[in-house]
Amino acid sequence: MAIRNIIQVGDPTLRKKSFEVTDFGEKTHQLLDDMKDTLIKANGAGLAAVQVGVLRRMFIVMVEEGYFEFVNPEIVSTSGKQNGQEGCLSVQNKFGDVERPDKVVIKAQDRFGKPFKLTATGFFARAICHENDHLDGILYIDKATNIEVVN
Ligand code: NI
């Protein structure tokens, strides 16, 4: 396990589209373990592989409901709306308001390639939408209003 460097806005990698994960072996498991350590150290709610410089479609989320790994995720349906403040470990010292669905149904694979589907609401749904956007090179600052700079 290791802490990986989180790349920051301005790095062109963050704007690239991530590729499908085809390796469900040791290398992917190591990456997910490192991402988890990195997320805990940074005290964040979610982290996508691209944020540690790996253009693969996977992200992790750590919320009240628990710790989740999503590999090759696909949001299959959304409903409702919520407004709330977001930040991003790749956009330091900023927060902004983003409208997101209140509920999402997502299907994905686990680290072994096993498919699963789950329904998330509230902040959990927000975190999933934010991380899923990273896989397509989208940052919350592209969607946010009232961006606040803190020091
Ligand atoms: Ni982010």
Backbone and ligand atoms as CSV (ligand in chain L), in Angstrom:
chain,resi,resn,atom,element,x,y,z
A,1,MET,N,N,0.844,-1.193,0.000
A,1,MET,CA,C,0.000,0.000,0.000
A,1,MET,C,C,0.878,1.241,0.000
A,2,ALA,N,N,0.356,2.238,-0.633
A,2,ALA,CA,C,1.150,3.462,-0.769
A,2,ALA,C,C,0.239,4.636,-1.061
A,3,ILE,N,N,0.729,5.793,-0.687
A,3,ILE,CA,C,0.017,7.035,-1.000
A,3,ILE,C,C,0.469,7.480,-2.389
A,4,ARG,N,N,-0.492,7.741,-3.263
A,4,ARG,CA,C,-0.145,8.209,-4.607
A,4,ARG,C,C,-0.338,9.729,-4.698
A,5,ASN,N,N,0.349,10.315,-5.654
A,5,ASN,CA,C,0.244,11.756,-5.885
A,5,ASN,C,C,-1.076,12.068,-6.594
A,6,ILE,N,N,-1.818,13.027,-6.089
A,6,ILE,CA,C,-3.083,13.439,-6.717
A,6,ILE,C,C,-2.791,14.594,-7.674
A,7,ILE,N,N,-3.071,14.377,-8.948
A,7,ILE,CA,C,-2.790,15.414,-9.936
A,7,ILE,C,C,-3.814,16.542,-9.822
A,8,GLN,N,N,-3.399,17.726,-10.230
A,8,GLN,CA,C,-4.212,18.936,-10.020
A,8,GLN,C,C,-4.689,19.532,-11.329
A,9,VAL,N,N,-5.788,20.270,-11.230
A,9,VAL,CA,C,-6.385,20.938,-12.379
A,9,VAL,C,C,-5.301,21.734,-13.131
A,10,GLY,N,N,-5.340,21.632,-14.441
A,10,GLY,CA,C,-4.274,22.203,-15.272
A,10,GLY,C,C,-3.455,21.093,-15.897
A,11,ASP,N,N,-3.397,19.950,-15.213
A,11,ASP,CA,C,-2.751,18.766,-15.790
A,11,ASP,C,C,-3.690,18.206,-16.858
A,12,PRO,N,N,-3.240,18.120,-18.118
A,12,PRO,CA,C,-4.130,17.686,-19.197
A,12,PRO,C,C,-4.700,16.274,-19.031
A,13,THR,N,N,-4.053,15.444,-18.252
A,13,THR,CA,C,-4.556,14.078,-18.031
A,13,THR,C,C,-5.968,14.098,-17.435
A,14,LEU,N,N,-6.224,15.074,-16.570
A,14,LEU,CA,C,-7.546,15.167,-15.907
A,14,LEU,C,C,-8.678,15.388,-16.898
A,15,ARG,N,N,-8.340,15.870,-18.110
A,15,ARG,CA,C,-9.350,16.169,-19.121
A,15,ARG,C,C,-9.533,15.037,-20.123
A,16,LYS,N,N,-8.778,13.955,-19.935
A,16,LYS,CA,C,-8.881,12.827,-20.875
A,16,LYS,C,C,-9.960,11.853,-20.434
A,17,LYS,N,N,-10.442,11.102,-21.433
A,17,LYS,CA,C,-11.429,10.073,-21.177
A,17,LYS,C,C,-10.693,8.803,-20.736
A,18,SER,N,N,-11.134,8.206,-19.663
A,18,SER,CA,C,-10.496,6.980,-19.180
A,18,SER,C,C,-10.948,5.775,-19.994
A,19,PHE,N,N,-10.105,4.763,-20.020
A,19,PHE,CA,C,-10.359,3.527,-20.782
A,19,PHE,C,C,-10.944,2.436,-19.888
A,20,GLU,N,N,-11.633,1.530,-20.519
A,20,GLU,CA,C,-12.216,0.393,-19.815
A,20,GLU,C,C,-11.142,-0.400,-19.057
A,21,VAL,N,N,-11.510,-0.895,-17.899
A,21,VAL,CA,C,-10.620,-1.765,-17.122
A,21,VAL,C,C,-10.788,-3.194,-17.631
A,22,THR,N,N,-9.665,-3.829,-17.977
A,22,THR,CA,C,-9.725,-5.217,-18.448
A,22,THR,C,C,-8.914,-6.141,-17.535
A,23,ASP,N,N,-8.105,-5.521,-16.665
A,23,ASP,CA,C,-7.268,-6.301,-15.752
A,23,ASP,C,C,-7.929,-6.310,-14.376
A,24,PHE,N,N,-8.302,-7.507,-13.918
A,24,PHE,CA,C,-8.904,-7.632,-12.593
A,24,PHE,C,C,-7.950,-8.354,-11.645
A,25,GLY,N,N,-6.677,-8.230,-11.940
A,25,GLY,CA,C,-5.651,-8.915,-11.162
A,25,GLY,C,C,-4.928,-7.998,-10.199
A,26,GLU,N,N,-3.739,-8.438,-9.841
A,26,GLU,CA,C,-2.942,-7.800,-8.798
A,26,GLU,C,C,-2.693,-6.311,-9.030
A,27,LYS,N,N,-2.441,-5.932,-10.278
A,27,LYS,CA,C,-2.102,-4.535,-10.565
A,27,LYS,C,C,-3.283,-3.597,-10.250
A,28,THR,N,N,-4.469,-4.040,-10.642
A,28,THR,CA,C,-5.675,-3.256,-10.375
A,28,THR,C,C,-5.969,-3.233,-8.875
A,29,HIS,N,N,-5.791,-4.372,-8.215
A,29,HIS,CA,C,-6.047,-4.435,-6.769
A,29,HIS,C,C,-5.092,-3.506,-6.012
A,30,GLN,N,N,-3.837,-3.512,-6.441
A,30,GLN,CA,C,-2.829,-2.639,-5.823
A,30,GLN,C,C,-3.218,-1.168,-5.994
A,31,LEU,N,N,-3.653,-0.852,-7.205
A,31,LEU,CA,C,-4.057,0.534,-7.491
A,31,LEU,C,C,-5.236,0.945,-6.593
A,32,LEU,N,N,-6.241,0.073,-6.495
A,32,LEU,CA,C,-7.411,0.387,-5.663
A,32,LEU,C,C,-7.006,0.532,-4.191
A,33,ASP,N,N,-6.120,-0.337,-3.724
A,33,ASP,CA,C,-5.645,-0.241,-2.332
A,33,ASP,C,C,-4.911,1.084,-2.112
A,34,ASP,N,N,-4.085,1.447,-3.072
A,34,ASP,CA,C,-3.343,2.714,-2.965
A,34,ASP,C,C,-4.301,3.905,-3.016
A,35,MET,N,N,-5.312,3.802,-3.875
A,35,MET,CA,C,-6.298,4.887,-3.967
A,35,MET,C,C,-7.019,5.060,-2.644
A,36,LYS,N,N,-7.353,3.939,-1.999
A,36,LYS,CA,C,-8.037,4.005,-0.701
A,36,LYS,C,C,-7.151,4.699,0.348
A,37,ASP,N,N,-5.893,4.307,0.407
A,37,ASP,CA,C,-4.950,4.952,1.338
A,37,ASP,C,C,-4.840,6.445,1.048
A,38,THR,N,N,-4.781,6.756,-0.236
A,38,THR,CA,C,-4.622,8.148,-0.667
A,38,THR,C,C,-5.850,8.963,-0.289
A,39,LEU,N,N,-7.028,8.365,-0.482
A,39,LEU,CA,C,-8.285,9.047,-0.155
A,39,LEU,C,C,-8.399,9.300,1.347
A,40,ILE,N,N,-8.032,8.294,2.135
A,40,ILE,CA,C,-8.103,8.435,3.594
A,40,ILE,C,C,-7.151,9.535,4.053
A,41,LYS,N,N,-5.937,9.514,3.517
A,41,LYS,CA,C,-4.935,10.519,3.920
A,41,LYS,C,C,-5.408,11.931,3.561
A,42,ALA,N,N,-6.065,12.049,2.393
A,42,ALA,CA,C,-6.514,13.364,1.919
A,42,ALA,C,C,-7.850,13.762,2.551
A,43,ASN,N,N,-8.452,12.828,3.305
A,43,ASN,CA,C,-9.714,13.091,3.981
A,43,ASN,C,C,-10.831,13.463,2.995
A,44,GLY,N,N,-10.870,12.728,1.870
A,44,GLY,CA,C,-11.867,13.014,0.840
A,44,GLY,C,C,-13.011,12.019,0.875
A,45,ALA,N,N,-13.994,12.244,-0.013
A,45,ALA,CA,C,-15.165,11.374,-0.095
A,45,ALA,C,C,-15.094,10.450,-1.312
A,46,GLY,N,N,-14.244,10.815,-2.269
A,46,GLY,CA,C,-14.137,9.978,-3.466
A,46,GLY,C,C,-12.878,10.281,-4.242
A,47,LEU,N,N,-12.463,9.294,-5.032
A,47,LEU,CA,C,-11.250,9.458,-5.835
A,47,LEU,C,C,-11.351,8.570,-7.070
A,48,ALA,N,N,-11.071,9.155,-8.225
A,48,ALA,CA,C,-11.063,8.392,-9.475
A,48,ALA,C,C,-9.622,8.070,-9.855
A,49,ALA,N,N,-9.445,6.959,-10.579
A,49,ALA,CA,C,-8.087,6.517,-10.955
A,49,ALA,C,C,-7.331,7.607,-11.720
A,50,VAL,N,N,-8.057,8.341,-12.555
A,50,VAL,CA,C,-7.400,9.402,-13.341
A,50,VAL,C,C,-6.744,10.436,-12.433
A,51,GLN,N,N,-7.274,10.611,-11.233
A,51,GLN,CA,C,-6.708,11.606,-10.319
A,51,GLN,C,C,-5.340,11.200,-9.781
A,52,VAL,N,N,-5.019,9.913,-9.900
A,52,VAL,CA,C,-3.658,9.487,-9.573
A,52,VAL,C,C,-2.903,9.152,-10.865
A,53,GLY,N,N,-3.423,9.661,-11.973
A,53,GLY,CA,C,-2.714,9.578,-13.252
A,53,GLY,C,C,-2.935,8.309,-14.048
A,54,VAL,N,N,-3.928,7.496,-13.634
A,54,VAL,CA,C,-4.185,6.241,-14.339
A,54,VAL,C,C,-5.517,6.356,-15.082
A,55,LEU,N,N,-5.451,6.337,-16.408
A,55,LEU,CA,C,-6.652,6.556,-17.228
A,55,LEU,C,C,-7.472,5.280,-17.385
A,56,ARG,N,N,-7.998,4.802,-16.285
A,56,ARG,CA,C,-8.844,3.608,-16.282
A,56,ARG,C,C,-10.160,3.944,-15.602
A,57,ARG,N,N,-11.239,3.288,-16.100
A,57,ARG,CA,C,-12.571,3.637,-15.605
A,57,ARG,C,C,-12.854,2.975,-14.258
A,58,MET,N,N,-12.357,3.604,-13.212
A,58,MET,CA,C,-12.702,3.147,-11.863
A,58,MET,C,C,-12.571,4.295,-10.874
A,59,PHE,N,N,-13.408,4.201,-9.853
A,59,PHE,CA,C,-13.332,5.177,-8.764
A,59,PHE,C,C,-13.766,4.528,-7.468
A,60,ILE,N,N,-13.413,5.204,-6.385
A,60,ILE,CA,C,-13.806,4.741,-5.053
A,60,ILE,C,C,-14.581,5.861,-4.363
A,61,VAL,N,N,-15.446,5.466,-3.449
A,61,VAL,CA,C,-16.246,6.431,-2.702
A,61,VAL,C,C,-16.260,5.982,-1.242
A,62,MET,N,N,-16.078,6.936,-0.339
A,62,MET,CA,C,-16.160,6.625,1.079
A,62,MET,C,C,-17.146,7.593,1.713
A,63,VAL,N,N,-18.284,7.045,2.081
A,63,VAL,CA,C,-19.385,7.861,2.603
A,63,VAL,C,C,-19.985,7.168,3.824
A,64,GLU,N,N,-21.005,7.779,4.406
A,64,GLU,CA,C,-21.688,7.187,5.565
A,64,GLU,C,C,-22.089,5.735,5.341
A,65,GLU,N,N,-22.526,5.446,4.101
A,65,GLU,CA,C,-23.003,4.092,3.774
A,65,GLU,C,C,-21.865,3.077,3.725
A,66,GLY,N,N,-20.633,3.547,3.644
A,66,GLY,CA,C,-19.502,2.639,3.620
A,66,GLY,C,C,-18.476,2.998,2.562
A,67,TYR,N,N,-17.603,2.032,2.305
A,67,TYR,CA,C,-16.550,2.203,1.306
A,67,TYR,C,C,-16.903,1.357,0.086
A,68,PHE,N,N,-16.857,1.974,-1.099
A,68,PHE,CA,C,-17.272,1.286,-2.324
A,68,PHE,C,C,-16.250,1.474,-3.434
A,69,GLU,N,N,-16.060,0.410,-4.190
A,69,GLU,CA,C,-15.197,0.462,-5.380
A,69,GLU,C,C,-16.069,0.205,-6.599
A,70,PHE,N,N,-15.928,1.049,-7.616
A,70,PHE,CA,C,-16.707,0.920,-8.848
A,70,PHE,C,C,-15.735,0.789,-10.016
A,71,VAL,N,N,-15.810,-0.331,-10.716
A,71,VAL,CA,C,-14.952,-0.562,-11.876
A,71,VAL,C,C,-15.863,-0.645,-13.103
A,72,ASN,N,N,-15.498,0.050,-14.155
A,72,ASN,CA,C,-16.315,0.151,-15.373
A,72,ASN,C,C,-17.775,0.521,-15.059
A,73,PRO,N,N,-17.962,1.589,-14.278
A,73,PRO,CA,C,-19.316,1.952,-13.862
A,73,PRO,C,C,-20.146,2.538,-14.990
A,74,GLU,N,N,-21.442,2.417,-14.811
A,74,GLU,CA,C,-22.393,3.039,-15.732
A,74,GLU,C,C,-23.615,3.458,-14.919
A,75,ILE,N,N,-23.915,4.733,-14.953
A,75,ILE,CA,C,-25.126,5.212,-14.281
A,75,ILE,C,C,-26.294,4.858,-15.189
A,76,VAL,N,N,-27.186,4.016,-14.714
A,76,VAL,CA,C,-28.266,3.521,-15.570
A,76,VAL,C,C,-29.542,4.342,-15.458
A,77,SER,N,N,-29.745,4.989,-14.313
A,77,SER,CA,C,-30.881,5.894,-14.215
A,77,SER,C,C,-30.664,6.888,-13.088
A,78,THR,N,N,-31.321,8.024,-13.220
A,78,THR,CA,C,-31.238,9.050,-12.183
A,78,THR,C,C,-32.645,9.596,-11.955
A,79,SER,N,N,-32.861,10.139,-10.754
A,79,SER,CA,C,-34.132,10.815,-10.516
A,79,SER,C,C,-33.956,11.881,-9.449
A,80,GLY,N,N,-34.837,12.849,-9.468
A,80,GLY,CA,C,-34.805,13.924,-8.490
A,80,GLY,C,C,-33.662,14.889,-8.719
A,81,LYS,N,N,-33.582,15.858,-7.856
A,81,LYS,CA,C,-32.557,16.893,-7.950
A,81,LYS,C,C,-32.122,17.270,-6.561
A,82,GLN,N,N,-30.855,17.604,-6.419
A,82,GLN,CA,C,-30.363,18.158,-5.163
A,82,GLN,C,C,-29.337,19.224,-5.491
A,83,ASN,N,N,-29.242,20.210,-4.635
A,83,ASN,CA,C,-28.225,21.236,-4.764
A,83,ASN,C,C,-27.331,21.167,-3.551
A,84,GLY,N,N,-26.029,21.240,-3.778
A,84,GLY,CA,C,-25.130,21.201,-2.635
A,84,GLY,C,C,-23.730,21.583,-3.033
A,85,GLN,N,N,-22.907,21.759,-2.010
A,85,GLN,CA,C,-21.551,22.192,-2.249
A,85,GLN,C,C,-20.628,21.003,-2.487
A,86,GLU,N,N,-19.723,21.159,-3.440
A,86,GLU,CA,C,-18.730,20.123,-3.741
A,86,GLU,C,C,-17.334,20.711,-3.754
A,87,GLY,N,N,-16.403,19.832,-3.475
A,87,GLY,CA,C,-15.001,20.148,-3.657
A,87,GLY,C,C,-14.380,18.976,-4.389
A,88,CYS,N,N,-13.110,19.059,-4.685
A,88,CYS,CA,C,-12.435,17.971,-5.407
A,88,CYS,C,C,-10.974,17.963,-4.987
A,89,LEU,N,N,-10.444,16.776,-4.766
A,89,LEU,CA,C,-9.040,16.674,-4.345
A,89,LEU,C,C,-8.080,17.141,-5.436
A,90,SER,N,N,-8.585,17.283,-6.667
A,90,SER,CA,C,-7.757,17.786,-7.764
A,90,SER,C,C,-7.947,19.280,-8.014
A,91,VAL,N,N,-8.806,19.900,-7.202
A,91,VAL,CA,C,-9.046,21.345,-7.326
A,91,VAL,C,C,-8.941,21.909,-5.915
A,92,GLN,N,N,-7.742,22.216,-5.483
A,92,GLN,CA,C,-7.543,22.584,-4.091
A,92,GLN,C,C,-8.085,23.966,-3.765
A,93,ASN,N,N,-8.548,24.093,-2.517
A,93,ASN,CA,C,-8.974,25.387,-1.958
A,93,ASN,C,C,-10.182,26.018,-2.646
A,94,LYS,N,N,-11.019,25.186,-3.263
A,94,LYS,CA,C,-12.230,25.726,-3.872
A,94,LYS,C,C,-13.423,24.846,-3.529
A,95,PHE,N,N,-14.591,25.492,-3.484
A,95,PHE,CA,C,-15.855,24.782,-3.330
A,95,PHE,C,C,-16.862,25.456,-4.236
A,96,GLY,N,N,-17.840,24.699,-4.695
A,96,GLY,CA,C,-18.864,25.310,-5.544
A,96,GLY,C,C,-20.152,24.524,-5.456
A,97,ASP,N,N,-21.254,25.196,-5.762
A,97,ASP,CA,C,-22.574,24.549,-5.720
A,97,ASP,C,C,-22.848,23.841,-7.035
A,98,VAL,N,N,-23.266,22.598,-6.944
A,98,VAL,CA,C,-23.569,21.814,-8.142
A,98,VAL,C,C,-24.917,21.129,-7.977
A,99,GLU,N,N,-25.724,21.198,-9.032
A,99,GLU,CA,C,-26.987,20.465,-9.034
A,99,GLU,C,C,-26.711,19.044,-9.527
A,100,ARG,N,N,-27.203,18.082,-8.778
A,100,ARG,CA,C,-27.022,16.658,-9.119
A,100,ARG,C,C,-28.355,15.948,-8.945
A,101,PRO,N,N,-28.496,14.759,-9.518
A,101,PRO,CA,C,-29.690,13.965,-9.217
A,101,PRO,C,C,-29.704,13.583,-7.740
A,102,ASP,N,N,-30.869,13.399,-7.190
A,102,ASP,CA,C,-30.969,13.009,-5.792
A,102,ASP,C,C,-30.792,11.503,-5.610
A,103,LYS,N,N,-31.038,10.800,-6.720
A,103,LYS,CA,C,-30.968,9.336,-6.644
A,103,LYS,C,C,-30.339,8.813,-7.933
A,104,VAL,N,N,-29.413,7.878,-7.812
A,104,VAL,CA,C,-28.835,7.244,-8.999
A,104,VAL,C,C,-28.832,5.728,-8.829
A,105,VAL,N,N,-29.055,5.069,-9.941
A,105,VAL,CA,C,-28.862,3.619,-9.989
A,105,VAL,C,C,-27.623,3.413,-10.849
A,106,ILE,N,N,-26.669,2.691,-10.296
A,106,ILE,CA,C,-25.400,2.497,-10.998
A,106,ILE,C,C,-25.085,1.011,-11.086
A,107,LYS,N,N,-24.590,0.612,-12.241
A,107,LYS,CA,C,-24.069,-0.750,-12.311
A,107,LYS,C,C,-22.580,-0.650,-12.577
A,108,ALA,N,N,-21.853,-1.611,-12.058
A,108,ALA,CA,C,-20.396,-1.599,-12.168
A,108,ALA,C,C,-19.889,-3.008,-11.919
A,109,GLN,N,N,-18.566,-3.136,-11.937
A,109,GLN,CA,C,-17.945,-4.402,-11.543
A,109,GLN,C,C,-17.136,-4.158,-10.278
A,110,ASP,N,N,-16.935,-5.203,-9.504
A,110,ASP,CA,C,-16.045,-5.070,-8.354
A,110,ASP,C,C,-14.610,-5.352,-8.827
A,111,ARG,N,N,-13.668,-5.359,-7.902
A,111,ARG,CA,C,-12.251,-5.507,-8.285
A,111,ARG,C,C,-11.930,-6.873,-8.899
A,112,PHE,N,N,-12.844,-7.823,-8.744
A,112,PHE,CA,C,-12.635,-9.151,-9.331
A,112,PHE,C,C,-13.380,-9.316,-10.651
A,113,GLY,N,N,-14.100,-8.269,-11.046
A,113,GLY,CA,C,-14.834,-8.319,-12.311
A,113,GLY,C,C,-16.281,-8.730,-12.159
A,114,LYS,N,N,-16.703,-8.965,-10.910
A,114,LYS,CA,C,-18.082,-9.396,-10.663
A,114,LYS,C,C,-19.033,-8.203,-10.777
A,115,PRO,N,N,-20.078,-8.333,-11.610
A,115,PRO,CA,C,-21.014,-7.215,-11.773
A,115,PRO,C,C,-21.919,-7.022,-10.558
A,116,PHE,N,N,-22.263,-5.771,-10.298
A,116,PHE,CA,C,-23.241,-5.465,-9.254
A,116,PHE,C,C,-23.984,-4.199,-9.644
A,117,LYS,N,N,-25.060,-3.960,-8.937
A,117,LYS,CA,C,-25.878,-2.796,-9.198
A,117,LYS,C,C,-26.285,-2.232,-7.855
A,118,LEU,N,N,-26.261,-0.913,-7.699
A,118,LEU,CA,C,-26.747,-0.355,-6.440
A,118,LEU,C,C,-27.462,0.965,-6.660
A,119,THR,N,N,-28.284,1.308,-5.679
A,119,THR,CA,C,-29.026,2.566,-5.696
A,119,THR,C,C,-28.454,3.447,-4.597
A,120,ALA,N,N,-28.155,4.684,-4.954
A,120,ALA,CA,C,-27.608,5.623,-3.978
A,120,ALA,C,C,-28.458,6.882,-3.971
A,121,THR,N,N,-28.571,7.487,-2.797
A,121,THR,CA,C,-29.325,8.737,-2.684
A,121,THR,C,C,-28.480,9.762,-1.922
A,122,GLY,N,N,-28.941,11.008,-1.986
A,122,GLY,CA,C,-28.311,12.065,-1.197
A,122,GLY,C,C,-26.841,12.250,-1.526
A,123,PHE,N,N,-26.033,12.427,-0.489
A,123,PHE,CA,C,-24.608,12.705,-0.698
A,123,PHE,C,C,-23.892,11.556,-1.403
A,124,PHE,N,N,-24.325,10.330,-1.136
A,124,PHE,CA,C,-23.737,9.159,-1.795
A,124,PHE,C,C,-23.942,9.269,-3.319
A,125,ALA,N,N,-25.158,9.652,-3.728
A,125,ALA,CA,C,-25.461,9.829,-5.156
A,125,ALA,C,C,-24.613,10.957,-5.742
A,126,ARG,N,N,-24.476,12.030,-4.979
A,126,ARG,CA,C,-23.650,13.166,-5.416
A,126,ARG,C,C,-22.205,12.731,-5.653
A,127,ALA,N,N,-21.672,11.986,-4.710
A,127,ALA,CA,C,-20.276,11.537,-4.825
A,127,ALA,C,C,-20.095,10.649,-6.063
A,128,ILE,N,N,-21.047,9.773,-6.307
A,128,ILE,CA,C,-20.978,8.892,-7.482
A,128,ILE,C,C,-20.984,9.718,-8.772
A,129,CYS,N,N,-21.870,10.690,-8.856
A,129,CYS,CA,C,-21.944,11.532,-10.068
A,129,CYS,C,C,-20.651,12.299,-10.286
A,130,HIS,N,N,-20.114,12.853,-9.202
A,130,HIS,CA,C,-18.867,13.621,-9.288
A,130,HIS,C,C,-17.723,12.736,-9.787
A,131,GLU,N,N,-17.590,11.566,-9.181
A,131,GLU,CA,C,-16.488,10.661,-9.571
A,131,GLU,C,C,-16.692,10.120,-10.978
A,132,ASN,N,N,-17.922,9.803,-11.316
A,132,ASN,CA,C,-18.197,9.262,-12.653
A,132,ASN,C,C,-17.838,10.291,-13.740
A,133,ASP,N,N,-18.074,11.560,-13.453
A,133,ASP,CA,C,-17.689,12.624,-14.386
A,133,ASP,C,C,-16.180,12.617,-14.659
A,134,HIS,N,N,-15.390,12.334,-13.617
A,134,HIS,CA,C,-13.923,12.304,-13.796
A,134,HIS,C,C,-13.516,11.333,-14.911
A,135,LEU,N,N,-14.280,10.252,-15.067
A,135,LEU,CA,C,-13.919,9.225,-16.061
A,135,LEU,C,C,-14.058,9.740,-17.486
A,136,ASP,N,N,-14.808,10.838,-17.632
A,136,ASP,CA,C,-14.970,11.454,-18.954
A,136,ASP,C,C,-14.284,12.819,-19.042
A,137,GLY,N,N,-13.385,13.073,-18.115
A,137,GLY,CA,C,-12.614,14.325,-18.163
A,137,GLY,C,C,-13.376,15.548,-17.703
A,138,ILE,N,N,-14.489,15.317,-17.001
A,138,ILE,CA,C,-15.321,16.443,-16.536
A,138,ILE,C,C,-15.024,16.726,-15.061
A,139,LEU,N,N,-14.848,18.000,-14.751
A,139,LEU,CA,C,-14.620,18.415,-13.364
A,139,LEU,C,C,-15.842,19.179,-12.854
A,140,TYR,N,N,-16.062,19.131,-11.532
A,140,TYR,CA,C,-17.266,19.788,-10.988
A,140,TYR,C,C,-17.248,21.290,-11.265
A,141,ILE,N,N,-16.049,21.871,-11.394
A,141,ILE,CA,C,-15.965,23.323,-11.664
A,141,ILE,C,C,-16.555,23.689,-13.024
A,142,ASP,N,N,-16.709,22.691,-13.904
A,142,ASP,CA,C,-17.362,22.934,-15.204
A,142,ASP,C,C,-18.863,23.172,-15.021
A,143,LYS,N,N,-19.408,22.674,-13.898
A,143,LYS,CA,C,-20.853,22.691,-13.679
A,143,LYS,C,C,-21.250,23.591,-12.518
A,144,ALA,N,N,-20.288,24.008,-11.727
A,144,ALA,CA,C,-20.594,24.698,-10.469
A,144,ALA,C,C,-20.948,26.163,-10.653
A,145,THR,N,N,-21.773,26.629,-9.714
A,145,THR,CA,C,-22.039,28.062,-9.614
A,145,THR,C,C,-21.488,28.487,-8.243
A,146,ASN,N,N,-21.308,29.762,-8.061
A,146,ASN,CA,C,-20.814,30.308,-6.770
A,146,ASN,C,C,-19.534,29.612,-6.298
A,147,ILE,N,N,-18.534,29.604,-7.154
A,147,ILE,CA,C,-17.275,28.987,-6.719
A,147,ILE,C,C,-16.612,29.889,-5.676
A,148,GLU,N,N,-16.316,29.242,-4.560
A,148,GLU,CA,C,-15.779,29.948,-3.403
A,148,GLU,C,C,-14.322,29.534,-3.236
A,149,VAL,N,N,-13.454,30.515,-3.057
A,149,VAL,CA,C,-12.035,30.216,-2.858
A,149,VAL,C,C,-11.725,30.330,-1.380
A,150,VAL,N,N,-11.146,29.282,-0.824
A,150,VAL,CA,C,-10.783,29.313,0.591
A,150,VAL,C,C,-9.270,29.114,0.723
A,151,ASN,N,N,-8.715,29.577,1.812
A,151,ASN,CA,C,-7.263,29.390,1.978
A,151,ASN,C,C,-6.930,28.699,3.284
L,1,NI,NI,NI,-13.076,15.181,-7.923
